[in-house]
C-alpha cells in the first residue's frame, strides 16, 4: 500500500480480488444508468513522463 500511495495509484478490492490501477487517472465506477464510459481519446495521450517513470531498455 505504501508503494501504491507513493506512485499515486489507486487500488480496489472485491471479494478478495485486488485491482491496482497503474496510472493517476480518475477511476469512475460504472453502474446501470450511469454516464457513458470515457474513451482514451478523451483522456489524451500519455507517456511514461506523465507518471514520473522512465522505462529501462
LOPAMI-876424 format. One record per residue (C-alpha): chain; x, y, z; residue in one letter. Coordinates in pm, 1 decimal, padded with zeros to 6 digits. Layout:
<pts>
kette = A X = X Y = Y Z = Z rest = a $
...
</pts>
This chain:
<pts>
kette = A X = 00000.0 Y = 00000.0 Z = 00000.0 rest = x $
kette = A X = 00288.8 Y = 00238.2 Z = 00065.2 rest = x $
kette = A X = 00419.2 Y = 00186.3 Z = -00287.9 rest = x $
kette = A X = 00073.4 Y = 00237.9 Z = -00437.5 rest = x $
kette = A X = 00037.1 Y = 00560.9 Z = -00242.2 rest = x $
kette = A X = 00390.3 Y = 00674.2 Z = -00332.9 rest = x $
kette = A X = 00314.4 Y = 00631.2 Z = -00702.4 rest = x $
kette = A X = -00026.7 Y = 00796.4 Z = -00677.9 rest = x $
kette = A X = -00205.6 Y = 00482.2 Z = -00796.5 rest = x $
kette = A X = -00542.2 Y = 00355.4 Z = -00676.7 rest = x $
kette = A X = -00638.0 Y = 00008.6 Z = -00559.8 rest = x $
kette = A X = -00972.5 Y = -00166.2 Z = -00526.8 rest = x $
kette = A X = -01062.0 Y = -00491.7 Z = -00351.3 rest = x $
kette = A X = -01367.6 Y = -00703.3 Z = -00416.6 rest = x $
kette = A X = -01423.8 Y = -01049.6 Z = -00272.9 rest = x $
kette = A X = -01051.6 Y = -01099.7 Z = -00216.9 rest = x $
kette = A X = -00953.1 Y = -00982.6 Z = -00566.0 rest = x $
kette = A X = -00714.7 Y = -00686.2 Z = -00577.2 rest = x $
kette = A X = -00710.7 Y = -00449.1 Z = -00874.4 rest = x $
kette = A X = -00436.3 Y = -00186.9 Z = -00899.1 rest = x $
kette = A X = -00489.3 Y = 00097.8 Z = -01142.7 rest = x $
kette = A X = -00133.6 Y = 00173.7 Z = -01256.1 rest = x $
kette = A X = -00194.2 Y = 00533.4 Z = -01354.8 rest = x $
kette = A X = -00312.7 Y = 00852.4 Z = -01190.8 rest = x $
kette = A X = -00626.2 Y = 00898.3 Z = -01400.0 rest = x $
kette = A X = -00952.8 Y = 00920.9 Z = -01206.4 rest = x $
kette = A X = -01142.5 Y = 00596.3 Z = -01156.2 rest = x $
kette = A X = -01510.8 Y = 00607.2 Z = -01246.5 rest = x $
kette = A X = -01733.2 Y = 00327.2 Z = -01120.8 rest = x $
kette = A X = -01990.1 Y = 00243.0 Z = -01383.9 rest = x $
kette = A X = -02335.2 Y = 00117.8 Z = -01292.1 rest = x $
kette = A X = -02659.0 Y = 00071.7 Z = -01482.7 rest = x $
kette = A X = -02783.4 Y = 00413.7 Z = -01588.7 rest = x $
kette = A X = -02451.6 Y = 00588.8 Z = -01520.6 rest = x $
kette = A X = -02274.1 Y = 00819.1 Z = -01762.3 rest = x $
kette = A X = -02111.5 Y = 00664.8 Z = -02065.5 rest = x $
kette = A X = -01754.3 Y = 00535.3 Z = -02027.6 rest = x $
kette = A X = -01477.4 Y = 00781.7 Z = -02112.3 rest = x $
kette = A X = -01251.0 Y = 00691.6 Z = -02403.1 rest = x $
kette = A X = -00872.4 Y = 00709.1 Z = -02417.1 rest = x $
kette = A X = -00914.8 Y = 00974.7 Z = -02688.6 rest = x $
kette = A X = -01093.8 Y = 01197.5 Z = -02436.5 rest = x $
kette = A X = -00822.5 Y = 01140.8 Z = -02176.5 rest = x $
kette = A X = -00547.7 Y = 01227.3 Z = -02426.3 rest = x $
kette = A X = -00209.1 Y = 01072.2 Z = -02496.3 rest = x $
kette = A X = 00000.4 Y = 00957.5 Z = -02204.7 rest = x $
kette = A X = 00368.6 Y = 00885.5 Z = -02176.5 rest = x $
kette = A X = 00593.6 Y = 00748.3 Z = -01907.2 rest = x $
kette = A X = 00680.9 Y = 01110.3 Z = -01821.3 rest = x $
kette = A X = 00318.9 Y = 01165.0 Z = -01710.0 rest = x $
kette = A X = 00372.6 Y = 00909.8 Z = -01436.1 rest = x $
kette = A X = 00726.0 Y = 01000.3 Z = -01329.8 rest = x $
kette = A X = 00873.5 Y = 00682.6 Z = -01479.0 rest = x $
kette = A X = 01144.2 Y = 00633.2 Z = -01735.3 rest = x $
kette = A X = 01141.1 Y = 00288.1 Z = -01896.7 rest = x $
kette = A X = 01461.8 Y = 00085.2 Z = -01889.8 rest = x $
kette = A X = 01569.7 Y = -00093.3 Z = -02203.4 rest = x $
</pts>
